[in-house]
Amino acid sequence: MSKKKPAVAFGVDIGGSGIKGAPVNLTTGELAADRVRIPTPQPATPSAVAATVAEVVGRFGLDPQVPVGVTFPAVITHGVARSAANVDDSWIGTDVQQVVGAATGRSVLAVNDADAAGLAEVVYGAARGVDGVVLVVTLGTGIGSALVVDQHLVPNTELGHLEIDGYDAESRAADSARERENLSWAVWAARLQRYFDVVERLFSPDLIVVGGGVSKKHQSFLPLLDLHAPIVPARLRNAAGIVGAARLAADA
């Protein structure tokens, strides 16, 4: 007999500046209560971050059976961090699931932050109902990526670090590069065009979804791109990581 999936799961989004969490209605993908945000401790060591996650989870009086998923700004393989971005380097090689699970007293699923946001867009957001290959790209300080094939996540693609024309792609095409170099939308869009040309040749996506804070200004740059696949703005915005982590924890 298959196990009945829960109606609610809890998602936590661990970032360099804040740790945010909320329960998620798994039918609608909406937050089931107002999220709680606590500043990320500095230094952001495993013990300090895990204690903060436990504080966030503890604010909600959750049933012990509610699944908990956490996003993490790193490559995550089988729950272990293989890199560290905007958190302490002592996370590298640390079992995120074990450390956070011990602090919260719960079974925890850990996932790369961009992967969680991408899966959320496929299940509940801009790519809902789209079969085949969906690529979700977040344009911010760097370039995050999530590749989802027929609703199944292919984890840790890290496509912001493709080498294109001798450069790490995100160093020229992230939104931070636009701001740092004071680029016009047209000049930045030309860099995005080059980036997405390469990505399309590699993966032939059926749909590309663009997230990150700059997606709110999508009318300034998406119409300037000429791609084979449709390219659309993300819908879930800041809730995507929480929602995706919760959904993946429930699926697990």
N, C-alpha and C positions, 0 to 999 in steps of 0.2 A: 504494500500500500504506500503510495507516495505521500510525503509529509505535506500538510497544508501550509501554504505560504502565509506569513504574518500580514496583517493589514497595515501595521505601522513598524517602521524601523527608525533607528537614530543615526544621524550623520554628523560627523565632526570634520571641519575643514581647518587643517593646521597650516597656518601661513607664517611668514616671517615677522609680521607685525601684530597679527591677532589670531586667536583660536576661537572659532565660531561653531555652534552646534544647535540642533533642533530636531525634534521628531518629524518624520515625514509620512504623509499619507501615501501609501504605495499604489493606490488606485489612481489618484489624480496627479501625484508628483508635487503636491503643494505642502508647505510647511504646516504641521498640525498644531503648532504653537509658535509664539514669537521666539526668534532665535536669541541665544545668549552669546555675547562676545566678551572675551577676556584678553587683554594684551598678552602677546607671547613673551614669556620670561626671557630675560637677558642675563647671562648667556643662555641660549636655547638648547640646553643639554637634555639628554634622554630623561633623566629623573625629573627635571623641572617641567619639561613639556608634558610628560605623562601625568604629573600631579595636577597641572592646569586642565588637561583633558578630563581627568577625574572630577575636578570641580565643576566643569561645564555639564558633564553627564549627571552629576549629583544634584543639579538644580531642578531636575524634572521628575524625580520620584518614579522612575521607570520600573515597569514590571521586569523581573529578572530574565524573562524569556525574550525580551525585545532585542533584536540583533543590533549590533553597533558596528558602523563602518567609519574609518578615519582616512582622510586624504593626507598625503605627505608629499612635500616638495622634493622628490627624489625618485630615482629608479627603484622600484620595489619588486623583488623576486621572492616568491614564497614567503612574504611577510618581512623580508630583510631589506634594509636600506642599502643600496649599492653606491649611492652618491648623496650629496647634501647641498641644497640651495637655500640660502637665507636662514639656515639653522646651523647649530654647532657641528663641526666636522666629526665629533665623537659619535654622531649617529651612523657613520659609515660602518657597515658590518653589524649593526645592531638589529635585533629582531623587533621591529616596531610593534607587531601584534602581541608579542610576549610582554614587552615592557608596558605598553598601554593596557593590556589585558590584566596584568598584575595590579596596576594602579587603580583600575576601575572595578576589579573583581568580576569582569565579564569576558566572554569570548568576543574577540575583536578581529575584524578584517581590515587590513591596511592596503591602500591602493595609491598609485601615483595621482597627484592632484589633477593633472590635465586629463588623464584617463577617466576619472570620476566625472568631471564636467562633461566630457564628450559623451559618455554613456547616458548621462541624464538628458542631453539634447536629443539623442536617438530615441530614447524611451518616451520622453514627455515633451520635448521641445521642438526645435525647428526641423529636425529630421524624423519626427514621429511618422510611422507608417511607410518609411522609405526602405525598400529592400536593397540588397546588394552591398556595395562598398561605400561607406560614409566616412569622410575625413573631417574631423573637427579640429580647428586650429585657433589657438588663443594668441592674440597679439598684445603684448604688454612689455614688461621689462625684458623678457625674452620671447621665444616662440614655443608654446606648448602644443602638443599634438595628441590626438586620440584617433585610432583607426578601428572602426567597427564594421564587421562583415556579417550581414544577415543577423543583426542584433547581438552578435558575439564580439566582445572586446579583444583586440590583439594588443596586449599590454606593452608599455615602455618603448613606443616607437621613437620618441625623442627626435622628431624630424626638424626641430629648430636648429639642430647641430649638423645638418647636412653641410658638406663643403661644396659651395657653389662659387665658381669663378675665383677660387683660391681663398674664399672667406668662409668663416662659420656663418651660416645663413642668418641667424638672429642678430648678429653684430651689424648687419646692414638693413634687414627688413623688419625687425621688431619695432613696435611703436616707440620704444625708448630711443631708437636710432633716429626716427623722424623728429622727435623732440630735441634730442641732443644736437643734431645737425641743422635744426630749424628748416626742415625740408617742406616744400609745398606738397599739397595732396597729390599733384600730378607726378612730381619727381618720386615721391614715396611709392605711389601706385606702380610706377615703372619697375621699382625694385621688387614689389610684391608680385608683379607679372612674371618676372624672371624666376622668383621662388616657386610660384605655383606651376609654371611651365615644367620645371624639373619634377615636382611632386606628382603632377598629372602623368608624366611619362613613366614614373615608377609604379603608380598604383591604379591608374585609370578609375578614379572614384566616380560614383553615380551622383554624388552631391558633396559639396564642400560647405561647411558651416564655420563662420568666423565669429569668435568670441573675444573676450577681453574688454576692458573699459572703452577702447576706441570703437568698438562695434556700435556704440550709441550714435556715432557719427558716420555710419556706414554709407550714407548717401553721398558723402564727400569722396569716397574712394572705390567702393565696390563697382559702381557703374563704369569706372575707367578700366576695369579688367576684362580681358577677352580670353575666356577659357572654354574648354569643351563642356565641362560639368557646370550645372547651375551652382552659383555661390550666393549664400544667403546669410544674414546676421543671426547670431544666437538669440534665444528667447529668454533663457532662465537667468541670465546675468549672474549676480552674486550668490544666488541660491544653488547654482549648478553643482558645485563641489559637494555640498551637504546632501543634496538629493541623490546624486550619483553614488556617493559612498553608502548611503542608506540602502539604495536599491541593490547594489552589489553584495552588501552584507546579508540582505534578505535572500538573495539568490543562492548564496553560499550555504 
